[in-house]
């Protein structure tokens, strides 16, 4: 067995994986990685990207450019035009990201879950001050991004962004192993809530959709095109930013400086697209949910 397979097998042991990725100075290491990833010294940049390729399934063949100034530049890479067709059916919600489909299902009142036996409430995720009526008894889906994936996120509908709410927090790992062990993990980590209203003409018009990007160990910080601010672990600005930014379906909204998970919240009447299952992969632009009523 090669070194790469041995390491993957070792990290696949749940107790060891949890120990190595959580019982560490999470926030300190996350800040260090944010600094280290931006180093442009050629041997550090090239060595870091080479190590990243060795330990993951990183594929740069879709990248818009083939040379990067730093590992961070590689992480936030753009794709070649036309590689992510957008689901055009006005009743379909496009996936905002490339991801692996995690926990999903109906929102029971305001209760959702991160893994079997580990529920949490929208009040804990979005804050008790946030009006929750738009998502009560609706539908949710958790989208997990691996380190090697494309990390820019896009509008799921023609929509207007009404508000962004930022939550400082921890940086627990958000892999399936941690989600089975740490209660209300998403509610503890650094995150933001992007509240949007659908402007696509048709039956889903005026529905409220929320995108909740969640940070994780080594991966934090969010950049939004419509706000002149970087949300990160040292951010101490306003927690709520009212805004009015219009986006076409599939248009880029921003990117993770580093990123891990996006939770999508939709109102009553939506359901997950029939072709998707837990642990299946979805690409940005593919149908994620559909309006049913």
C-alpha positions in Angstrom: 0.0 0.0 0.0 1.4 3.4 -1.0 2.0 6.3 1.4 -1.1 8.2 0.3 -3.4 5.2 0.8 -1.9 4.4 4.2 -2.4 8.0 5.3 -6.0 8.0 4.0 -6.7 4.7 5.8 -5.2 6.2 9.0 -7.3 9.3 8.9 -10.3 7.2 8.1 -10.2 5.9 11.7 -12.9 8.0 13.3 -11.3 8.4 16.8 -8.0 9.5 15.4 -9.5 11.7 12.7 -11.6 13.5 15.3 -8.6 13.9 17.6 -6.3 15.3 14.9 -8.8 17.7 13.4 -10.6 18.9 16.5 -8.5 18.5 19.7 -6.0 21.1 18.5 -5.9 24.9 18.8 -8.5 25.3 16.1 -8.8 29.1 15.8 -5.0 29.6 16.0 -4.3 27.1 13.3 -7.1 28.5 11.1 -5.6 32.0 11.4 -2.1 30.6 10.6 -3.4 28.8 7.5 -5.1 32.0 6.3 -1.7 33.8 6.5 0.4 30.9 5.2 -1.9 30.3 2.2 -1.2 33.8 0.9 2.6 33.5 0.8 3.7 34.0 -2.8 7.3 32.7 -2.4 7.6 30.3 -5.4 8.9 27.3 -3.5 6.4 27.6 -0.7 3.5 28.2 -3.2 4.5 25.3 -5.5 5.3 22.9 -2.6 2.0 23.7 -0.9 -0.1 23.1 -4.0 1.9 19.9 -4.7 1.2 18.6 -1.2 -2.4 19.6 -1.6 -2.7 17.5 -4.8 -0.9 14.6 -3.1 -3.3 14.4 -0.2 -6.6 15.1 -2.1 -8.3 14.8 -5.5 -7.4 18.3 -6.5 -8.0 18.7 -10.3 -7.0 22.1 -11.8 -8.0 21.2 -15.4 -11.2 23.3 -15.1 -9.4 26.3 -13.7 -9.5 29.6 -15.7 -5.8 30.0 -15.4 -2.9 27.5 -15.0 -0.6 29.6 -12.9 -1.4 30.8 -9.4 0.3 33.4 -7.2 -0.3 31.5 -4.0 -2.1 28.5 -2.5 -4.9 30.9 -1.6 -5.1 32.1 -5.2 -5.5 28.4 -6.2 -8.1 27.8 -3.6 -10.3 30.7 -4.8 -9.8 30.0 -8.5 -12.3 30.8 -11.1 -13.5 28.2 -13.7 -13.3 28.3 -17.4 -16.5 29.9 -18.8 -19.4 27.6 -19.7 -18.3 24.6 -17.5 -21.3 24.9 -15.1 -24.6 25.0 -17.1 -27.5 26.6 -15.1 -30.8 24.8 -14.6 -33.2 27.1 -16.5 -36.5 25.7 -15.3 -38.1 28.6 -13.4 -39.4 26.2 -10.7 -35.9 24.8 -10.0 -33.4 26.2 -7.5 -29.9 25.9 -8.8 -27.2 24.6 -6.4 -25.1 27.6 -5.4 -21.9 25.5 -5.1 -20.1 22.3 -6.1 -20.6 20.1 -3.1 -21.5 16.7 -1.6 -25.1 16.5 -0.4 -25.3 16.1 3.3 -28.2 16.1 5.7 -31.4 17.3 4.2 -35.2 17.0 4.6 -38.3 18.9 5.8 -37.9 21.6 8.5 -40.2 20.4 11.3 -41.4 23.7 12.6 -37.9 25.2 13.0 -36.1 22.0 13.8 -33.5 20.6 11.4 -30.6 18.1 11.8 -26.9 17.9 11.1 -26.7 14.1 11.4 -28.9 11.3 12.6 -29.8 11.9 16.2 -28.3 15.4 16.2 -31.0 18.0 15.7 -30.7 21.8 16.0 -33.1 24.7 15.6 -33.1 27.6 13.2 -33.2 29.9 16.3 -29.7 28.6 17.2 -28.4 28.8 13.7 -29.7 32.2 12.7 -30.2 33.9 16.0 -33.4 34.5 18.0 -33.7 38.0 16.5 -34.1 36.7 12.9 -37.7 36.3 11.7 -38.1 32.6 10.9 -41.6 32.4 9.4 -40.3 32.2 5.8 -38.7 28.8 6.5 -41.0 27.3 9.1 -42.1 23.8 7.9 -40.0 24.3 4.8 -37.0 22.4 3.5 -33.3 22.4 4.0 -30.2 20.8 2.5 -26.6 20.8 3.7 -23.9 21.1 1.0 -20.4 20.1 2.1 -17.4 21.4 0.1 -14.1 19.4 0.3 -10.8 21.3 0.2 -10.2 20.4 -3.5 -13.6 21.7 -4.8 -14.4 24.9 -6.6 -15.1 27.5 -3.8 -17.1 30.3 -5.4 -20.8 30.4 -4.8 -23.6 31.6 -7.0 -27.2 32.8 -6.9 -29.7 29.9 -6.8 -32.4 32.0 -8.4 -32.9 35.4 -9.9 -33.0 37.1 -6.5 -32.3 40.2 -4.4 -30.1 39.9 -1.3 -31.9 41.7 1.5 -29.7 41.1 4.5 -26.4 39.5 5.7 -26.1 38.5 9.4 -22.6 37.5 10.6 -21.9 35.2 13.6 -18.4 34.9 15.1 -17.7 31.5 16.5 -15.5 28.4 16.7 -13.9 26.4 13.9 -14.8 22.8 14.6 -14.3 20.4 11.7 -17.5 19.8 9.8 -16.8 16.4 8.3 -19.3 13.6 8.9 -17.2 12.2 11.8 -17.5 15.5 13.8 -21.1 16.0 12.9 -21.9 12.7 14.6 -20.1 13.8 17.8 -20.6 17.5 18.4 -24.1 18.6 19.1 -25.3 21.8 17.3 -21.9 22.1 15.6 -23.1 24.4 12.8 -24.6 26.7 15.5 -21.2 26.9 17.2 -19.0 27.7 14.2 -18.3 31.0 12.5 -21.0 31.5 9.9 -23.0 34.1 7.9 -26.7 34.1 6.9 -27.4 35.6 3.4 -31.2 36.3 3.1 -32.4 36.5 -0.4 -35.8 37.0 -2.0 -36.7 35.3 -5.3 -37.4 37.7 -8.2 -37.8 35.0 -10.9 -41.3 35.4 -12.4 -43.4 32.3 -11.8 -44.8 30.3 -8.9 -41.8 30.7 -6.7 -41.6 34.5 -7.0 -41.1 36.3 -3.7 -40.1 33.2 -1.8 -37.3 33.8 0.7 -34.2 31.6 0.4 -31.3 31.7 2.9 -27.7 30.6 2.2 -25.7 29.9 5.4 -22.0 29.5 4.7 -20.3 27.8 7.7 -16.6 27.9 8.5 -14.5 25.0 9.8 -11.0 24.2 11.1 -8.3 25.7 8.8 -11.1 27.1 6.6 -12.8 30.4 7.3 -13.5 33.9 5.8 -16.1 34.9 3.2 -16.0 37.6 0.6 -19.2 38.9 -0.9 -19.2 41.0 -4.1 -21.9 43.4 -2.8 -20.3 44.2 0.5 -16.9 46.0 1.0 -16.0 43.8 3.9 -14.3 40.5 4.6 -16.0 38.3 7.2 -13.3 36.4 9.1 -12.4 35.4 12.7 -11.1 38.8 13.6 -14.1 40.7 12.1 -15.6 43.1 14.7 -17.9 45.1 12.5 -21.7 45.2 12.4 -23.3 41.8 12.8 -26.3 42.7 10.6 -25.9 44.4 7.2 -29.0 45.5 5.4 -28.6 45.6 1.6 -30.3 45.4 -1.7 -28.2 43.6 -4.3 -29.7 42.0 -7.4 -28.4 38.7 -8.9 -29.3 36.7 -11.9 -29.6 32.9 -11.5 -26.2 31.4 -11.6 -24.4 34.7 -11.2 -21.4 34.7 -8.8 -22.2 36.2 -5.4 -18.8 35.8 -3.8 -16.4 33.2 -2.6 -14.9 31.5 0.4 -11.5 32.8 1.2 -11.5 29.3 2.7 -14.8 27.5 3.1 -16.5 24.3 4.1 -20.3 24.1 4.1 -23.4 25.9 2.8 -26.8 25.2 4.4 -29.7 26.2 2.1 -33.1 27.0 3.7 -36.2 27.2 1.6 -39.9 27.8 2.5 -42.8 25.4 2.5 -43.5 24.2 -1.0 -39.9 23.3 -2.0 -38.5 19.8 -2.0 -35.1 18.3 -2.9 -34.7 17.5 -6.6 -35.6 13.8 -7.1 -32.1 13.0 -8.6 -30.2 13.8 -5.5 -29.3 11.5 -2.5 -27.2 11.8 0.6 -23.5 11.7 -0.2 -24.2 12.3 -3.9 -22.2 15.0 -5.7 -23.8 18.1 -7.2 -22.3 20.8 -9.3 -23.0 24.5 -9.1 -26.0 25.2 -11.4 -27.6 21.8 -11.3 -31.1 21.5 -9.9 -31.0 21.3 -6.1 -34.7 21.9 -5.1 -38.0 22.3 -6.9 -41.1 24.3 -6.2 -44.0 21.9 -5.8 -47.1 24.0 -5.2 
